């Protein structure tokens, strides 16, 4: 089956979907211990969540980048994820999706969520020919994410380090077997029609 150019792939269950983030230990460790984001987590700032584990590894350097040493798997409600997509705007102007640049800018200013489609990554963090969803949350969406949608927070830093060591050792088959099992996340087309870009 041919890979769609823009497709949400994720680990998910009946009522939840797993997204990834990476933080400095000062935020990440309390979040793991409490199973929720601590008061120090700034709810008034844009935060980006990623359903793709490998895209998160590309972004945080397998948990080695400064300020991103603690890699979190955040299980959130699928209803919350849908709400964010319904209220999202593309992070850049796309002719044909938006009537004009000014209309896109107005929409972006009002939207509590934004979407980017970035090249998915392989185990060596090289770009693949299809794109993966990144979902930015701000304002109401960020507050709902932290205080309503989050079901659990797990530390996947050891898993990131283990897979990275296997990749560095050339054992890509073992590394691939350790990856979270992500599959196409089917969602009503009307929720993504304005985000196809």
C-alpha positions as CSV (number, residue, x, y, z in Angstrom):
1,X,0.0,0.0,0.0
2,X,1.4,3.4,-1.0
3,X,2.4,5.7,1.8
4,X,0.3,8.9,1.9
5,X,2.3,12.1,1.5
6,X,0.8,13.5,4.7
7,X,-0.4,11.0,7.2
8,X,-0.7,10.9,11.0
9,X,1.0,7.8,12.3
10,X,0.9,7.2,16.1
11,X,0.7,4.7,18.9
12,X,-2.9,4.8,20.1
13,X,-5.7,3.0,21.9
14,X,-9.5,3.3,21.9
15,X,-9.6,6.5,23.8
16,X,-6.0,7.8,23.8
17,X,-3.1,8.7,21.5
18,X,0.6,9.0,22.5
19,X,2.6,12.1,21.6
20,X,6.2,12.9,22.4
21,X,8.0,15.9,23.9
22,X,11.4,16.5,25.4
23,X,12.3,18.8,28.2
24,X,15.1,19.7,30.6
25,X,15.0,17.5,33.8
26,X,13.6,20.5,35.8
27,X,10.3,20.1,33.9
28,X,10.5,16.5,32.6
29,X,11.3,14.7,35.9
30,X,8.4,16.3,38.0
31,X,6.1,15.6,35.0
32,X,7.1,11.9,35.2
33,X,6.8,11.7,38.9
34,X,3.4,13.5,39.1
35,X,2.0,12.0,35.8
36,X,1.0,15.6,34.8
37,X,2.7,18.8,33.9
38,X,3.9,20.7,37.0
39,X,3.0,24.3,37.8
40,X,6.4,25.4,36.4
41,X,5.3,24.2,32.9
42,X,4.3,27.4,31.2
43,X,0.7,27.1,30.0
44,X,0.9,30.5,28.2
45,X,3.6,29.4,25.7
46,X,3.4,27.5,22.5
47,X,4.3,23.8,22.9
48,X,4.8,21.3,20.1
49,X,3.7,17.7,20.4
50,X,4.7,15.0,18.0
51,X,2.9,11.6,17.4
52,X,6.1,10.3,15.7
53,X,8.7,8.9,18.0
54,X,11.4,9.1,15.4
55,X,10.6,12.7,14.6
56,X,11.0,13.4,18.3
57,X,14.4,11.6,18.2
58,X,15.5,13.8,15.3
59,X,14.4,16.9,17.2
60,X,16.0,16.1,20.5
61,X,19.0,14.2,19.3
62,X,18.0,11.0,21.1
63,X,17.7,13.0,24.3
64,X,21.2,14.4,24.1
65,X,20.4,18.0,23.2
66,X,20.7,20.5,26.0
67,X,17.3,21.3,27.4
68,X,15.8,18.2,25.9
69,X,17.4,15.5,27.9
70,X,14.2,14.0,29.3
71,X,12.0,12.4,26.6
72,X,8.3,12.0,27.5
73,X,5.6,9.9,26.1
74,X,2.4,11.8,26.9
75,X,-0.8,9.8,26.5
76,X,-3.6,12.2,25.8
77,X,-7.3,11.8,25.1
78,X,-8.3,11.3,21.5
79,X,-11.1,13.7,22.0
80,X,-8.6,16.4,23.0
81,X,-6.4,15.6,20.0
82,X,-9.4,16.0,17.7
83,X,-10.3,19.3,19.3
84,X,-6.8,20.6,18.6
85,X,-7.0,19.5,15.0
86,X,-10.5,21.0,14.5
87,X,-9.2,24.4,15.9
88,X,-5.8,24.3,14.2
89,X,-4.4,26.4,11.3
90,X,-1.5,25.5,9.1
91,X,1.7,27.2,10.4
92,X,2.5,28.6,6.9
93,X,0.5,30.1,4.1
94,X,-0.6,27.6,1.4
95,X,-2.1,28.9,-1.9
96,X,-5.4,27.0,-2.5
97,X,-5.9,26.1,1.1
98,X,-6.2,29.8,2.2
99,X,-8.1,32.4,0.2
100,X,-5.1,34.7,0.5
101,X,-2.1,35.5,2.8
102,X,-4.1,38.1,4.9
103,X,-6.9,35.5,5.6
104,X,-4.3,33.0,6.7
105,X,-2.6,35.5,9.0
106,X,-6.0,36.3,10.6
107,X,-6.7,32.6,11.1
108,X,-3.3,32.0,12.5
109,X,-3.7,34.8,15.0
110,X,-7.0,33.4,16.3
111,X,-6.1,29.6,16.2
112,X,-5.1,28.0,19.5
113,X,-3.3,25.2,17.6
114,X,-1.2,25.0,14.5
115,X,0.0,22.2,12.2
116,X,3.2,21.6,10.4
117,X,4.0,18.6,8.1
118,X,7.7,17.9,8.3
119,X,9.6,15.1,6.6
120,X,9.4,11.9,8.7
121,X,12.8,10.4,9.8
122,X,14.4,7.0,9.7
123,X,16.5,5.4,12.4
124,X,19.5,7.4,11.2
125,X,17.4,10.6,11.4
126,X,17.5,11.0,7.6
127,X,14.4,12.5,5.9
128,X,11.9,10.1,4.4
129,X,9.7,11.0,1.3
130,X,6.5,11.4,3.4
131,X,5.6,13.9,6.1
132,X,4.7,13.6,9.7
133,X,2.4,15.8,11.8
134,X,3.7,18.3,14.3
135,X,1.0,20.0,16.4
136,X,1.6,23.3,18.1
137,X,-0.6,24.2,21.0
138,X,-1.0,27.7,22.6
139,X,-3.5,29.5,24.7
140,X,-6.6,27.5,25.4
141,X,-5.2,24.4,23.6
142,X,-2.0,24.4,25.7
143,X,-4.0,24.7,29.0
144,X,-6.4,22.0,28.0
145,X,-3.4,19.7,27.0
146,X,-1.7,20.1,30.3
147,X,-4.7,20.1,32.6
148,X,-7.5,18.2,30.8
149,X,-6.3,16.0,28.0
150,X,-3.2,14.4,29.6
151,X,-4.0,10.9,30.9
152,X,-0.4,9.8,31.7
153,X,3.2,10.7,31.2
154,X,6.0,8.1,30.9
155,X,9.7,8.5,30.7
156,X,11.0,7.1,27.4
157,X,14.5,8.5,27.8
158,X,16.1,5.1,28.5
159,X,14.3,3.7,25.5
160,X,15.7,6.5,23.3
161,X,19.2,5.9,24.6
162,X,18.9,2.1,24.1
163,X,17.7,2.5,20.5
164,X,20.3,5.1,19.8
165,X,23.1,2.7,21.0
166,X,21.7,-0.1,18.7
167,X,21.7,2.3,15.8
168,X,25.3,3.5,16.6
169,X,26.3,-0.2,16.8
170,X,24.8,-0.9,13.3
171,X,22.1,-3.2,14.6
172,X,19.2,-1.5,12.8
173,X,16.9,-4.6,13.0
174,X,17.1,-4.7,16.8
175,X,16.6,-0.9,16.9
176,X,13.5,-1.1,14.7
177,X,12.0,-3.8,16.9
178,X,12.3,-1.6,20.0
179,X,10.4,1.3,18.4
180,X,6.9,2.1,19.6
181,X,4.3,0.5,17.3
182,X,2.9,3.4,15.3
183,X,0.2,2.9,12.7
184,X,-1.9,5.2,10.5
185,X,-4.3,7.2,12.7
186,X,-7.6,7.3,10.9
187,X,-9.6,10.4,11.5
188,X,-12.6,12.1,9.8
189,X,-11.4,13.8,6.6
190,X,-13.3,17.0,7.6
191,X,-10.9,17.4,10.5
192,X,-7.9,17.4,8.2
193,X,-9.2,19.0,5.1
194,X,-8.1,22.5,6.2
195,X,-4.7,21.1,7.2
196,X,-3.5,19.2,4.2
197,X,-1.3,22.0,2.9
